[in-house]
Amino acid sequence: MNASIGRGRWLCEEFSDYVVYDESSDSILVNIPEEYFGIVYRELYKLQYVLVFKTRLRATNSLTCTFIKE
């Protein structure tokens, strides 16, 4: 496993139970509570991940985001 996708995966797992990772495209799909988005976004940015998709789920007050490694 690539070290940066491992760190990104572990970071997302700290804030969510719903994390999907694809090693072939170095992408992470995560559903996180809206209050933790800033932390997750900043930390993944440090690992050179770029946010490519974000949608808000009002019923659960959460965000579903896709990050791809640059």
MOPAC internal coordinates of N, CA, C and O (Angstrom, degrees):
PM7 1SCF
backbone

  N    0.0000 0     0.00 0     0.00 0    0    0    0
  C    1.4482 1     0.00 0     0.00 0    1    0    0
  C    1.5219 1   108.88 1     0.00 0    2    1    0
  O    1.2310 1   120.96 1   -42.80 1    3    2    1
  N    1.3194 1   115.76 1   137.20 1    3    2    1
  C    1.4534 1   122.30 1   176.03 1    5    3    2
  C    1.5324 1   109.01 1   -63.44 1    6    5    3
  O    1.2310 1   120.33 1   -44.60 1    7    6    5
  N    1.3311 1   116.97 1   135.40 1    7    6    5
  C    1.4698 1   120.75 1  -175.86 1    9    7    6
  C    1.5198 1   112.39 1   -61.88 1   10    9    7
  O    1.2310 1   119.65 1   140.59 1   11   10    9
  N    1.3343 1   118.27 1   -39.41 1   11   10    9
  C    1.4689 1   118.87 1  -177.01 1   13   11   10
  C    1.5223 1   111.78 1   -71.02 1   14   13   11
  O    1.2310 1   119.68 1   143.14 1   15   14   13
  N    1.3390 1   118.21 1   -36.86 1   15   14   13
  C    1.4624 1   118.15 1   176.90 1   17   15   14
  C    1.5191 1   109.50 1   -70.14 1   18   17   15
  O    1.2310 1   119.89 1   149.19 1   19   18   17
  N    1.3306 1   117.82 1   -30.81 1   19   18   17
  C    1.4637 1   120.42 1   175.13 1   21   19   18
  C    1.5088 1   111.09 1   -63.93 1   22   21   19
  O    1.2310 1   120.24 1   133.81 1   23   22   21
  N    1.3310 1   117.15 1   -46.19 1   23   22   21
  C    1.4711 1   120.75 1   178.40 1   25   23   22
  C    1.5249 1   111.10 1   -64.69 1   26   25   23
  O    1.2310 1   120.51 1   138.96 1   27   26   25
  N    1.3337 1   116.62 1   -41.04 1   27   26   25
  C    1.4648 1   120.08 1   177.85 1   29   27   26
  C    1.5187 1   111.75 1   -63.49 1   30   29   27
  O    1.2310 1   120.99 1   137.95 1   31   30   29
  N    1.3256 1   115.72 1   -42.05 1   31   30   29
  C    1.4635 1   120.24 1   178.69 1   33   31   30
  C    1.5197 1   110.90 1   -63.45 1   34   33   31
  O    1.2310 1   120.56 1   134.19 1   35   34   33
  N    1.3395 1   116.54 1   -45.81 1   35   34   33
  C    1.4703 1   119.92 1  -178.96 1   37   35   34
  C    1.5157 1   111.25 1   -64.52 1   38   37   35
  O    1.2310 1   120.41 1   142.42 1   39   38   37
  N    1.3187 1   116.82 1   -37.58 1   39   38   37
  C    1.4602 1   120.42 1   177.05 1   41   39   38
  C    1.5210 1   110.34 1   -61.00 1   42   41   39
  O    1.2310 1   120.56 1   130.66 1   43   42   41
  N    1.3259 1   116.54 1   -49.34 1   43   42   41
  C    1.4663 1   120.38 1  -178.72 1   45   43   42
  C    1.5214 1   111.73 1   -63.96 1   46   45   43
  O    1.2310 1   120.21 1   143.39 1   47   46   45
  N    1.3172 1   117.21 1   -36.61 1   47   46   45
  C    1.4687 1   120.25 1   179.50 1   49   47   46
  C    1.5251 1   112.56 1   -66.74 1   50   49   47
  O    1.2310 1   120.09 1   157.79 1   51   50   49
  N    1.3214 1   117.43 1   -22.21 1   51   50   49
  C    1.4678 1   120.52 1   176.27 1   53   51   50
  C    1.5285 1   111.08 1   -68.32 1   54   53   51
  O    1.2310 1   120.20 1   151.39 1   55   54   53
  N    1.3217 1   117.22 1   -28.61 1   55   54   53
  C    1.4638 1   121.59 1  -174.27 1   57   55   54
  C    1.5203 1   113.28 1  -110.16 1   58   57   55
  O    1.2310 1   119.57 1   173.53 1   59   58   57
  N    1.3210 1   118.42 1    -6.47 1   59   58   57
  C    1.4564 1   120.09 1  -175.23 1   61   59   58
  C    1.5236 1   111.55 1  -151.51 1   62   61   59
  O    1.2310 1   121.24 1   -28.96 1   63   62   61
  N    1.3198 1   115.22 1   151.04 1   63   62   61
  C    1.4632 1   121.31 1   172.46 1   65   63   62
  C    1.5174 1   110.81 1   -93.72 1   66   65   63
  O    1.2310 1   120.48 1   173.48 1   67   66   65
  N    1.3333 1   116.69 1    -6.52 1   67   66   65
  C    1.4581 1   121.89 1  -174.77 1   69   67   66
  C    1.5251 1   109.94 1  -117.26 1   70   69   67
  O    1.2310 1   120.93 1   -88.55 1   71   70   69
  N    1.3223 1   115.82 1    91.45 1   71   70   69
  C    1.4595 1   122.22 1  -179.00 1   73   71   70
  C    1.5257 1   108.56 1  -132.84 1   74   73   71
  O    1.2310 1   120.82 1   -50.39 1   75   74   73
  N    1.3321 1   116.05 1   129.61 1   75   74   73
  C    1.4647 1   121.54 1   175.56 1   77   75   74
  C    1.5185 1   106.84 1  -123.36 1   78   77   75
  O    1.2310 1   120.06 1   -48.64 1   79   78   77
  N    1.3134 1   117.49 1   131.36 1   79   78   77
  C    1.4580 1   121.30 1  -179.38 1   81   79   78
  C    1.5133 1   109.12 1  -126.21 1   82   81   79
  O    1.2310 1   121.82 1   -34.80 1   83   82   81
  N    1.3116 1   114.13 1   145.20 1   83   82   81
  C    1.4615 1   121.37 1   179.32 1   85   83   82
  C    1.5211 1   107.61 1  -125.39 1   86   85   83
  O    1.2310 1   120.51 1   -73.42 1   87   86   85
  N    1.3107 1   116.64 1   106.58 1   87   86   85
  C    1.4601 1   120.94 1  -177.81 1   89   87   86
  C    1.5254 1   112.08 1   -68.51 1   90   89   87
  O    1.2310 1   119.81 1   150.58 1   91   90   89
  N    1.3226 1   117.97 1   -29.42 1   91   90   89
  C    1.4647 1   119.73 1  -177.35 1   93   91   90
  C    1.5265 1   112.04 1   -67.82 1   94   93   91
  O    1.2310 1   119.99 1   149.17 1   95   94   93
  N    1.3264 1   117.63 1   -30.83 1   95   94   93
  C    1.4679 1   119.84 1   178.44 1   97   95   94
  C    1.5240 1   112.45 1  -114.74 1   98   97   95
  O    1.2310 1   120.12 1  -170.70 1   99   98   97
  N    1.3339 1   117.37 1     9.30 1   99   98   97
  C    1.4670 1   122.36 1  -178.90 1  101   99   98
  C    1.5231 1   111.91 1    48.87 1  102  101   99
  O    1.2310 1   120.70 1  -128.23 1  103  102  101
  N    1.3306 1   116.27 1    51.77 1  103  102  101
  C    1.4619 1   120.41 1  -179.78 1  105  103  102
  C    1.5204 1   110.86 1  -123.54 1  106  105  103
  O    1.2310 1   121.86 1   -25.57 1  107  106  105
  N    1.3299 1   114.04 1   154.43 1  107  106  105
  C    1.4607 1   121.67 1   179.50 1  109  107  106
  C    1.5184 1   108.30 1  -132.02 1  110  109  107
  O    1.2310 1   120.52 1   -51.21 1  111  110  109
  N    1.3211 1   116.61 1   128.79 1  111  110  109
  C    1.4564 1   123.32 1   174.27 1  113  111  110
  C    1.5215 1   106.02 1  -111.88 1  114  113  111
  O    1.2310 1   120.45 1   -54.71 1  115  114  113
  N    1.3343 1   116.74 1   125.29 1  115  114  113
  C    1.4661 1   120.15 1  -173.97 1  117  115  114
  C    1.5246 1   110.20 1  -141.53 1  118  117  115
  O    1.2310 1   121.05 1   -36.92 1  119  118  117
  N    1.3217 1   115.60 1   143.08 1  119  118  117
  C    1.4585 1   121.95 1   172.62 1  121  119  118
  C    1.5280 1   106.38 1  -111.79 1  122  121  119
  O    1.2310 1   120.92 1   -64.59 1  123  122  121
  N    1.3463 1   115.85 1   115.41 1  123  122  121
  C    1.4648 1   120.26 1  -175.04 1  125  123  122
  C    1.5238 1   110.63 1  -127.80 1  126  125  123
  O    1.2310 1   120.30 1   -30.71 1  127  126  125
  N    1.3320 1   117.03 1   149.29 1  127  126  125
  C    1.4664 1   119.60 1   173.19 1  129  127  126
  C    1.5350 1   109.25 1   -58.17 1  130  129  127
  O    1.2310 1   120.71 1   -38.74 1  131  130  129
  N    1.3028 1   116.26 1   141.26 1  131  130  129
  C    1.4668 1   121.79 1  -174.80 1  133  131  130
  C    1.5317 1   112.46 1   -56.42 1  134  133  131
  O    1.2310 1   119.84 1   146.45 1  135  134  133
  N    1.3127 1   117.90 1   -33.55 1  135  134  133
  C    1.4664 1   121.13 1  -177.46 1  137  135  134
  C    1.5304 1   113.06 1   -66.99 1  138  137  135
  O    1.2310 1   119.71 1   159.30 1  139  138  137
  N    1.3426 1   118.15 1   -20.70 1  139  138  137
  C    1.4629 1   121.18 1  -179.39 1  141  139  138
  C    1.5237 1   113.23 1   -98.48 1  142  141  139
  O    1.2310 1   119.97 1   178.61 1  143  142  141
  N    1.3164 1   117.66 1    -1.39 1  143  142  141
  C    1.4569 1   120.23 1  -176.16 1  145  143  142
  C    1.5291 1   112.31 1   -57.24 1  146  145  143
  O    1.2310 1   119.72 1   134.40 1  147  146  145
  N    1.3125 1   118.14 1   -45.60 1  147  146  145
  C    1.4615 1   121.69 1  -177.94 1  149  147  146
  C    1.5144 1   112.55 1   -58.39 1  150  149  147
  O    1.2310 1   120.63 1   136.62 1  151  150  149
  N    1.3080 1   116.39 1   -43.38 1  151  150  149
  C    1.4723 1   120.99 1   179.90 1  153  151  150
  C    1.5250 1   110.17 1   -64.91 1  154  153  151
  O    1.2310 1   120.43 1   130.30 1  155  154  153
  N    1.3224 1   116.79 1   -49.70 1  155  154  153
  C    1.4612 1   121.20 1  -178.13 1  157  155  154
  C    1.5265 1   110.18 1   -62.95 1  158  157  155
  O    1.2310 1   120.35 1   136.19 1  159  158  157
  N    1.3242 1   116.94 1   -43.81 1  159  158  157
  C    1.4685 1   120.90 1   179.95 1  161  159  158
  C    1.5280 1   111.28 1   -59.68 1  162  161  159
  O    1.2310 1   119.95 1   131.30 1  163  162  161
  N    1.3215 1   117.71 1   -48.70 1  163  162  161
  C    1.4717 1   121.26 1  -178.57 1  165  163  162
  C    1.5308 1   112.40 1   -63.48 1  166  165  163
  O    1.2310 1   120.74 1   137.33 1  167  166  165
  N    1.3195 1   116.19 1   -42.67 1  167  166  165
  C    1.4589 1   119.40 1  -178.16 1  169  167  166
  C    1.5306 1   111.93 1   -69.94 1  170  169  167
  O    1.2310 1   120.31 1   141.44 1  171  170  169
  N    1.3200 1   117.02 1   -38.56 1  171  170  169
  C    1.4681 1   119.03 1   176.90 1  173  171  170
  C    1.5249 1   110.60 1   -69.05 1  174  173  171
  O    1.2310 1   120.09 1   146.30 1  175  174  173
  N    1.3279 1   117.43 1   -33.70 1  175  174  173
  C    1.4652 1   120.66 1   176.11 1  177  175  174
  C    1.5286 1   110.33 1   -60.94 1  178  177  175
  O    1.2310 1   120.36 1   140.94 1  179  178  177
  N    1.3153 1   116.91 1   -39.06 1  179  178  177
  C    1.4663 1   121.10 1   177.76 1  181  179  178
  C    1.5285 1   111.36 1   -63.12 1  182  181  179
  O    1.2310 1   120.58 1   152.47 1  183  182  181
  N    1.3342 1   116.49 1   -27.53 1  183  182  181
  C    1.4584 1   121.49 1   177.90 1  185  183  182
  C    1.5280 1   111.71 1   -91.60 1  186  185  183
  O    1.2310 1   120.45 1  -168.28 1  187  186  185
  N    1.3306 1   116.74 1    11.72 1  187  186  185
  C    1.4626 1   125.33 1   177.23 1  189  187  186
  C    1.5247 1   113.67 1    70.07 1  190  189  187
  O    1.2310 1   120.69 1  -145.81 1  191  190  189
  N    1.3347 1   116.28 1    34.19 1  191  190  189
  C    1.4607 1   120.92 1   172.49 1  193  191  190
  C    1.5191 1   109.14 1   -97.48 1  194  193  191
  O    1.2310 1   120.77 1   -35.81 1  195  194  193
  N    1.3320 1   116.13 1   144.19 1  195  194  193
  C    1.4559 1   122.68 1  -179.49 1  197  195  194
  C    1.5251 1   108.21 1  -116.71 1  198  197  195
  O    1.2310 1   120.83 1   -44.60 1  199  198  197
  N    1.3211 1   116.02 1   135.40 1  199  198  197
  C    1.4574 1   121.02 1   176.21 1  201  199  198
  C    1.5283 1   108.42 1   -75.64 1  202  201  199
  O    1.2310 1   120.02 1   -57.31 1  203  202  201
  N    1.3365 1   117.58 1   122.69 1  203  202  201
  C    1.4594 1   120.88 1  -179.86 1  205  203  202
  C    1.5285 1   112.43 1  -114.09 1  206  205  203
  O    1.2310 1   120.07 1   165.16 1  207  206  205
  N    1.3312 1   117.47 1   -14.84 1  207  206  205
  C    1.4672 1   120.42 1   179.83 1  209  207  206
  C    1.5163 1   108.82 1  -154.60 1  210  209  207
  O    1.2310 1   121.34 1   -41.14 1  211  210  209
  N    1.3350 1   115.04 1   138.86 1  211  210  209
  C    1.4750 1   120.01 1   176.34 1  213  211  210
  C    1.5184 1   108.52 1  -149.90 1  214  213  211
  O    1.2310 1   120.55 1   -47.37 1  215  214  213
  N    1.3142 1   116.55 1   132.63 1  215  214  213
  C    1.4600 1   121.27 1   175.07 1  217  215  214
  C    1.5258 1   108.50 1  -137.88 1  218  217  215
  O    1.2310 1   121.09 1   -33.29 1  219  218  217
  N    1.3191 1   115.51 1   146.71 1  219  218  217
  C    1.4667 1   121.18 1  -177.85 1  221  219  218
  C    1.5189 1   110.07 1  -101.88 1  222  221  219
  O    1.2310 1   121.25 1   -44.97 1  223  222  221
  N    1.3250 1   115.22 1   135.03 1  223  222  221
  C    1.4581 1   121.79 1   174.78 1  225  223  222
  C    1.5207 1   107.98 1  -106.80 1  226  225  223
  O    1.2310 1   120.41 1   -75.88 1  227  226  225
  N    1.3114 1   116.83 1   104.12 1  227  226  225
  C    1.4653 1   121.35 1  -175.62 1  229  227  226
  C    1.5315 1   112.46 1   -64.42 1  230  229  227
  O    1.2310 1   120.23 1   144.47 1  231  230  229
  N    1.3072 1   117.16 1   -35.53 1  231  230  229
  C    1.4656 1   120.64 1  -176.67 1  233  231  230
  C    1.5309 1   111.91 1   -61.88 1  234  233  231
  O    1.2310 1   120.40 1   145.73 1  235  234  233
  N    1.3284 1   116.85 1   -34.27 1  235  234  233
  C    1.4653 1   120.41 1  -177.98 1  237  235  234
  C    1.5193 1   112.60 1  -110.42 1  238  237  235
  O    1.2310 1   120.41 1  -179.62 1  239  238  237
  N    1.3327 1   116.83 1     0.38 1  239  238  237
  C    1.4658 1   122.51 1  -177.91 1  241  239  238
  C    1.5332 1   110.67 1    52.38 1  242  241  239
  O    1.2310 1   121.69 1  -131.30 1  243  242  241
  N    1.3351 1   114.38 1    48.70 1  243  242  241
  C    1.4602 1   120.18 1  -178.03 1  245  243  242
  C    1.5195 1   110.23 1  -134.06 1  246  245  243
  O    1.2310 1   121.27 1   -10.43 1  247  246  245
  N    1.3206 1   115.18 1   169.57 1  247  246  245
  C    1.4581 1   122.36 1   178.80 1  249  247  246
  C    1.5212 1   108.77 1  -123.01 1  250  249  247
  O    1.2310 1   121.12 1   -42.09 1  251  250  249
  N    1.3218 1   115.47 1   137.91 1  251  250  249
  C    1.4576 1   120.71 1   171.47 1  253  251  250
  C    1.5202 1   106.23 1  -105.82 1  254  253  251
  O    1.2310 1   120.92 1   -57.52 1  255  254  253
  N    1.3378 1   115.85 1   122.48 1  255  254  253
  C    1.4587 1   121.20 1  -172.94 1  257  255  254
  C    1.5214 1   110.68 1  -129.35 1  258  257  255
  O    1.2310 1   121.33 1   -31.88 1  259  258  257
  N    1.3281 1   115.07 1   148.12 1  259  258  257
  C    1.4527 1   121.94 1   172.52 1  261  259  258
  C    1.5168 1   108.35 1  -118.86 1  262  261  259
  O    1.2310 1   121.04 1   -53.02 1  263  262  261
  N    1.3196 1   115.62 1   126.98 1  263  262  261
  C    1.4512 1   122.89 1   177.50 1  265  263  262
  C    1.5242 1   108.89 1  -117.64 1  266  265  263
  O    1.2310 1   120.60 1   -41.84 1  267  266  265
  N    1.3339 1   116.45 1   138.16 1  267  266  265
  C    1.4559 1   121.70 1   178.04 1  269  267  266
  C    1.5154 1   108.80 1  -125.28 1  270  269  267
  O    1.2310 1   120.79 1   -40.77 1  271  270  269
  N    1.3062 1   116.09 1   139.23 1  271  270  269
  C    1.4714 1   122.10 1   179.03 1  273  271  270
  C    1.5297 1   109.47 1   -70.03 1  274  273  271
  O    1.2310 1   120.97 1   -46.76 1  275  274  273
  N    1.3497 1   115.75 1   133.24 1  275  274  273
  C    1.4655 1   120.03 1   178.46 1  277  275  274
  C    1.5049 1   110.90 1   -70.95 1  278  277  275
  O    1.2310 1   120.10 1   180.00 1  279  278  277

